Amino acid sequence: MATIRANWWLAGILLLIGTGVAAAAEPPPMVAVPGFGERDRGLCLIVGDDDGRYAVDVAKRSALTIYVQVETEAQRQAVARAADEAGLLGTRITVGRGSRERLHLADGLVDVLVDAGVGLGDAGRRLNREEVLRVLRPGGKAYLGDPEPVVAPAREGHDEWTHPFHGPDNNPLSADRTVTAPYLTKFLAEPYFCPLPEITVISGGRMFKAFGNRSSMALTSGMVDTLAAFNAYNGTELWTRKLSPGFMIHRNTMIATPDALYLADDTSCKRIAAATGEVIDEIVAPPNLTDGPVWKWMALEDGVLYALVGEEEPKDEGTLMQGGGAWHWWRLDDYRFGYGRTFLAFDVKTKKLLWHRREADPIDSRSVCLAAGRIFAHSDGKFVRAFSTKNGTELWKTTDEKTLAAIGRNLPAQSHLNGFRSTPYAKATADALYYAGPTRAQLVALSARDGSLLWTDKKHGDYQLVLRDDGLFAISRTGASGKLDPLSGKIIAELENCTRGNCTRATGTVDSIFTRGHHHAGTLRITRDDLATRLPVMRPACQDGVIASNGQLYWGPWMCSCNLSLVGIISLAPAGDFAFDRPAKEAERLEVLADRSDSNGEPPSLAIDDRDWPTYRAGNARRGGTAAVVPAEVKEIWTWRVERRSSDPDAPSVRVAAPAAALEPTAPIAAGGLVFLSGADGAVRAIDAATGKPKWTAYTGGPVHFPPTLWNGRLYVGGGDGFIHAFAAASGEPLWRFRAAPVERHIPVYGRIASTWPVASGVLVEDGVAYAAAGIMHSDGTHVHALDALTGKLRWRNDTSGRLMPGDEMEGVSVQGHLLANDGKLYLAGGNVASPAAYDMRDGKYLTPLDPAKLWETKAARGRDLSLVDGKVIGSAWLLYAPREQVGSNYVGAVRFRANSPLHEAPGMLLLEAGREDLTVRAVPKEIIRRGESDPAWSREELLEEPIALAVGKNAAVAAGKTAEGEYAVVAIDLRTGETLWSKPLPSRPVSWGLALDREGRALVSLLDGRLVCFGG
């Protein structure tokens, strides 16, 4: 019935320009059919598409990201197979399984929902309306079999961030009443990094970001001078367009409304269609009234657009900066950026000029703000003035020398420590006007009613200010922060441990003040009780800080590479009544998919010996070596790519290469004559090691970060769907799956759909026990499990290590890399707070408590990789959730340990070492090591400029990475002599640690473009 129904829907699909509804060609009664066109972008939930044909068709016709939810395992595998064959699995289509009573996506994510499994006679299977409205974002549509779609209403208490500093008063405080702690991750999105300056405004469910022309890494070069629009509810990129080259955008000249974005530059104010990015109109300042065409400042209130316009400014040449301190692109000594003398007021609909006023002295646009019907402006050393927004008439003016001296002249500022010279330094309320910021010598408060001096704070002026109903928050970088009485300046509360980190601005919500934590320590959050806590796994962007809008919080992206655990655009939403401490009930978690109750039902076993590579980096200690003999000469034996066949059974079979985005593979493993791997599409694949021909394919429900683990004829996979999966290694038959995630809650994760708690650690099996960890951000919860490897039954769990500090939800272990076993302990790459994290393998007890005295110190990323070095487990700085090819000191390759530290003890007599920025192989006899000596028998230091993967056989070390010429290669070195046995080029970048040796000594290399290459004798 569902297949017939899907065909009805397919017959009625019509192309649309933009999101909308189109009727099917004579659809059955009570069925409304949405039409999707190539311009449709966003998140689509399809329920009940039991063979995947409808989802595949929608994906081909549109740019939607699609999550399909079906009810049975057979349906899930069928839809996944159809998406895989179409080359869409994991990038455009993700498939989950569950009851129609509960939809698996987080609140307020979905742009369009289609129930493809309901029609005539199915009234009893209707989706619950409340559940539908839960997953829809405001304005999202659900097609449930009725003539008209269900449209989600606006959410009460939501606010928008329409101006760069929230509103024209320059007070970065959101009025959103719903975005309160605790939080859950809503989405993670690209871009991972961006050029500077950066400005963000939000309205109508769209987030607009303008990026300037200063960058510290080459991967952001394509975004220089770019304006981008994103879906504010799920992070989908909607459109981009180029900005005026060389125009310094860090000023108040960008305003968002539900229908249009107003963006002013050096020629005019453009009215840009919010939905498409097309310029639909512009407002040009009358040349006879101004000194020039450049827009310096603007504000929008009650349908009137206010502007300060003035002289031309020199163009700024873009630069790829090589250091974090090279921020000095704007020099006040060279030209007067942001100064103008003419104020204009336009009717925003008709573009009619309502009034104008011209000042004799230049106005600093950083001092201009609007509040309570007044525009306030400052001219250096001349005056402070207020005039009416209604007609531009002057309300008051002060030339008091004491007041002007307190405001002072501009200080240099402009560094990654103090802040940006372009930052506005004035904020206003109906009662007071405040001056503070990186260019001010002291904090000054004036009366907004007459300009008289109210009070000053003479300690310094580099405060980030946030005005809230309970006080004026002055967040300092160099001294004490405090909460002050706004009109008297008296201290209401000293804010302990609330020194901000460097240049990032402070912002606020009804229950929090946010800024960058001291010494790069993530995000500082000041609670309503004036207590300091933090979200340590990400830092706010330099100029934006943390933005609150649409019931969500937003971070990033940022420019420099002082990263923690997460990068990119990050959004959190209120957790509501989510129970962070919910128990893991085995009956709810374990699903047995194949009956293996008797011995005859055991899956065929694959014989494994010390020449095999059955898990990530060969063994549970991750030493990366086997007893396999590497051939003295090799050639490329085969290259494997995803084999896809047409989903049309009547069409001839075709073989096509998977596009790079379709399959970012894991590292390979190899045993029993088979090679196994998975990847970003969630498919698990077995390949014949001798021929490269595929043997079988099975499907998880989300992206897989680490390769499968082979044990006792079973293959174990940590799925991005939040499940630990067990398959028969010989056939790919699903045996069981265990939900490690506390609930089925899926979110966008950098363009793919995954659980909030993916099993991102992979699975480690030792002594018949399977270990795995689920989670991303520790504040969401981290869930470590030990299961019986045969049956999937729960041995123990640890659900508490994500929150380690009593009374503080923000300190704990994140799942940011793989597992390692050593000396009875299970280690997890646990992020920048606690890594490596250690657990007792017998009972799951957490063994590495945090030191409260060190929580506020600098925490470098400890993301993806762990290694056993001199008996100690050490974590690397390679981030799990980040682009796999980056530029900067944090990204020197897969190996980054202290000098002269052993990485792998080869069989026989040799020791290998990994250098910091290149791969150095040294041969050191064991007897010399025992005597405490370290003279090498030989040394090869020029092997690769950037090491990415390493494997060691009985006679040779094999490494893959980037050469000094910028090409990629795989190289083998004789362990006895240090001479190169062979070197072969690679067509693209290898996966991190994406190298394995099979029992025949064949070298298997996974590449980021989706290929697996085999070199052998």
Beta strands, then each sheet from edge to edge (+ up, - down):
strand 1: 41-47
strand 2: 63-70
strand 3: 93-97
strand 4: 110-115
strand 5: 136-143
strand 6: 150-151
strand 7: 183-189
strand 8: 196-203
strand 9: 206-215
strand 10: 226-231
strand 11: 237-242
strand 12: 254-256
strand 13: 260-264
strand 14: 269-273
strand 15: 279-283
strand 16: 294-301
strand 17: 304-310
strand 18: 319-320
strand 19: 339-347
strand 20: 353-364
strand 21: 369-371
strand 22: 374-379
strand 23: 383-388
strand 24: 394-398
strand 25: 426-428
strand 26: 432-435
strand 27: 443-447
strand 28: 453-457
strand 29: 463-468
strand 30: 471-476
strand 31: 481-484
strand 32: 491-495
strand 33: 507-508
strand 34: 512-516
strand 35: 523-527
strand 36: 532-535
strand 37: 547-549
strand 38: 552-555
strand 39: 569-574
strand 40: 590-592
strand 41: 635-640
strand 42: 669-671
strand 43: 674-677
strand 44: 683-688
strand 45: 694-699
strand 46: 709-711
strand 47: 714-718
strand 48: 723-728
strand 49: 734-739
strand 50: 746-749
strand 51: 752-755
strand 52: 763-766
strand 53: 769-774
strand 54: 783-788
strand 55: 794-798
strand 56: 819-822
strand 57: 825-828
strand 58: 837-840
strand 59: 866-869
strand 60: 872-875
strand 61: 902-905
strand 62: 911-913
strand 63: 921-923
strand 64: 938-940
strand 65: 946-952
strand 66: 956-962
strand 67: 968-974
strand 68: 980-986
strand 69: 990-997
strand 70: 1003-1007
strand 71: 1012-1016
sheet 1: 3+ 2+ 1+ 4+ 5+ 6-
sheet 2: 7+ 39- 38+ 37-
sheet 3: 8+ 9- 10+ 11-
sheet 4: 8+ 9- 18-
sheet 5: 12+ 13- 14+ 15-
sheet 6: 16+ 17- 19+ 20-
sheet 7: 21+ 22- 23+ 24-
sheet 8: 25+ 26- 27+ 28-
sheet 9: 29+ 30- 31+ 32-
sheet 10: 33+ 34- 35+ 36-
sheet 11: 40+ 49- 48+ 47- 46+
sheet 12: 41+ 71- 70+ 69-
sheet 13: 42+ 43- 44+ 45-
sheet 14: 50+ 51-
sheet 15: 52+ 53- 54+ 55-
sheet 16: 56+ 57- 58+
sheet 17: 59+ 60-
sheet 18: 61+ 62-
sheet 19: 63+ 64-
sheet 20: 65+ 66- 67+ 68-
end
